[in-house]
Amino acid sequence: MSEHDDDLKAVAHAYIEQREEGVTDYPAFVAAVGAYRKRHPETSNGEAALIVSNLMQEMPRAGCL
């Protein structure tokens, strides 16, 4: 599995887990950004948010939703 696939999996897991617990979209997104930054601590919050946003666009195609 590639780093990209691992990142997508971590982001999807964090987001979906939060949504299943009833958390609204934005806090779930923040959790996904946190999951990404845990894997890439050198990434700024703004950059991580942009990357996560792009990764989340792939989630339906990757069968994550």
C-alpha positions as CSV (number, residue, x, y, z in Angstrom):
1,M,0.0,0.0,0.0
2,S,1.3,3.5,-0.9
3,E,1.7,6.4,1.6
4,H,-1.1,8.1,-0.3
5,D,-3.4,5.1,0.3
6,D,-2.4,5.0,4.0
7,D,-3.2,8.7,4.3
8,L,-6.5,8.2,2.6
9,K,-7.4,5.4,4.9
10,A,-6.4,7.3,8.1
11,V,-8.3,10.4,7.0
12,A,-11.4,8.4,6.0
13,H,-11.3,6.4,9.3
14,A,-11.1,9.5,11.4
15,Y,-13.9,11.3,9.5
16,I,-16.3,8.3,9.3
17,E,-15.8,7.4,12.9
18,Q,-16.7,10.9,14.0
19,R,-19.7,11.1,11.7
20,E,-21.0,7.7,13.0
21,E,-20.8,9.0,16.5
22,G,-23.1,11.9,15.5
23,V,-20.5,14.6,15.2
24,T,-21.3,17.3,12.6
25,D,-19.2,17.7,9.4
26,Y,-16.8,20.4,10.5
27,P,-15.6,18.7,13.7
28,A,-15.3,15.4,11.8
29,F,-13.2,17.2,9.2
30,V,-11.0,18.7,12.0
31,A,-10.5,15.1,13.3
32,A,-9.5,14.0,9.8
33,V,-7.0,16.9,9.7
34,G,-5.6,15.8,13.1
35,A,-5.2,12.2,11.8
36,Y,-3.3,13.5,8.8
37,R,-1.1,15.7,10.9
38,K,-0.3,12.8,13.2
39,R,1.1,11.0,10.2
40,H,2.8,14.2,8.9
41,P,3.6,16.4,11.9
42,E,5.8,18.7,9.7
43,T,2.7,19.8,7.8
44,S,1.0,23.1,8.8
45,N,-2.6,23.1,9.8
46,G,-3.6,25.0,6.6
47,E,-1.7,22.7,4.3
48,A,-3.0,19.6,6.1
49,A,-6.6,21.0,5.7
50,L,-6.1,21.5,2.0
51,I,-4.6,18.0,1.6
52,V,-7.4,16.4,3.6
53,S,-10.0,18.2,1.6
54,N,-8.4,16.8,-1.6
55,L,-8.2,13.3,0.0
56,M,-11.9,13.5,1.0
57,Q,-12.9,14.1,-2.6
58,E,-11.4,10.6,-3.3
59,M,-13.3,8.9,-0.5
60,P,-16.4,7.9,-2.4
61,R,-14.4,6.6,-5.3
62,A,-12.2,4.6,-2.9
63,G,-15.3,3.0,-1.4
64,C,-14.8,4.7,2.0
65,L,-18.4,6.1,2.1
